[in-house]
Amino acid sequence: MEIIILALLILLLVVLVFLGYKLLRFMFKSKGHTVVTLSACGLVVLVVGVNHIFFKKMQFIQSKVYPDLYLIKNPLEDRNGLDISIKEFVLEHVDQRLGNQKVEGASNYIFRFYKYSKSWGINLFADAGTAYFLENEEDLGGFVVEELSMYSDFLLATFQMDLCENDQDLYCGKLIFFKKGEVSRTEILVIP
């Protein structure tokens, strides 16, 4: 059975190479074909570049399985800007959750931020990426293991909130930023 599949894959590769060769010969058959082909390629590169630069927004995607887990899709390249965005997100969501009421279990306010990553669907034994945890729990056993600790390089920040030690009327939150799995800096946020 494996021999038949291998033979079909080789045949498919030969057909694709032949079609690619014919397409290249057609594209460069005359000067007019060459100009049209290069213009089309330039237009595609321009459209993809403009889309990537101007229309890809950073998104915070909450996991359906772990309510404290947020994946950041299309994060800012500027690390300082990314850290500011995470801090603003945390402050906004803590204000929404707390409102004007005191919550006894303030230490339950934990957020974890990872960079969104997704592997190709064909990788049978490879990591699925952090996108796996949007709809699936950690899989610690079996043939393929998926757990968040495997993606420590994708960890961007963590936040944990509790009542302030010196003033029980305020909440204090510890926002820890990571870079390549290592702590890069820590901020203490005071939330009235």
Secondary structure by P-SEA (a helix, b strand, c coil): caaaaaaaaaaaaaaaaaaaaaaaaaaaccaaaaaaaaaaaaaaaaaaaaaacccbbbbbbbbcccccbbbbccccccaaaaaaaaaaaaaaaaaaacccccccccccbbbbbbcbbbccccccccccccccccccccccccccccccccccccccbbbbbccccccccbbbbbbbbbccccccbbbbbbcc
